[in-house]
Each structure stands twice: as C-alpha cells, then as structure tokens.
C-alpha cells in the first residue's frame, strides 16, 4: 500500500467515524480569508478549504489545509498557510496526500508540528491510541506493507503508536 493509498484509506475511515468530517475539518479562520481569496483567483480556483491541523510557533500560526477545486474534474490539493499580526501567507501548495514539503518557508519543526496536530486528531477520532494502533496494524497486514513519511512516523511515536517492521518509511522527496 502506498502512502497515497493509506492517506485515501485514512480519509475514508475518517468519514465513517461518527461526526468525523465535522470535527476533523475545521472552519477557516478569518485570518486566512485573504490567502484563500488569492488562491481562488488563480488558474486552478479553489471552491472549499478545510483546515485539518494548526501549529503555533512564536507569533505565527501555521495551518494544514485541503483545497477542493471549483471543478470536480480537478485534483484536490493541500496547502500550508501561516498567519501573524501582519497578515497571512500561502507558504506552499502541493498534491494532496503527499508529505508536507520541508523547505525554507516550512522548517522541519513546523512540518512536524502540523503532522503531530493532525495525527492527534486522527488518533482521537479512532477512539484513542489502542484503536488507532489496531487500525494501523490491520492496514499494514492487509497489504503486506504500508508506507509512511518520516514526519508521520515521528508524530505517531510521540503519541505512543508502535510502527510495525512491515511499515516502510518513505524517503523525503527533494523539493
């Protein structure tokens, strides 16, 4: 099972959980509206934005969001936003389901903070670490392998989730 497939599986599982979609995906903070408007005027317009994770570092708040296109035939993408008292910024837009890119605008600590925030939410929606561990183990055993990015592995370790030997860690792609 690829990382992309696991992310899709996780999204489907999220939807099957009671009230999963309403709690997992939060309303857009007012501070992000200028950035969202900026994305809506580009070549690939965005219809809906769901914020899945936030991370506070210093005076900035970072957001991990899904961007749903205005046309159903276009792909969903993800974006990292930041907001501070001086406004908001779109830091990076990338294909949905891919690992958060680590670059000058998104340091490793921010990527890890966002992934940890997201994984906390996922583990909570599954009913806690034991139930999530069962889901993860089952997903890895069903296909014989499962791929996670290093930031996911780090975050899951922080939450007490054990990574089975059959789970492969994908190397970060060059940005």
Buried (B, 14 or more C-beta within 10 A) or exposed (E): BBBEBBBBBBBEBBEEBEEBEEEBBBEBBEBBEEBBEEBBEEEBEBEBBBBBBBBEEEEBBBBBBBBBBEEEEBEBBBBBBBBEEEEBBBBBBBEBBBBBBBEEEBEBEBBBBBBBBBBBBBBBBBEEBEEBBEBBBEBBEEBEEBBBBBBBBBBBEEBEBEBEEEBBBBEBEEE
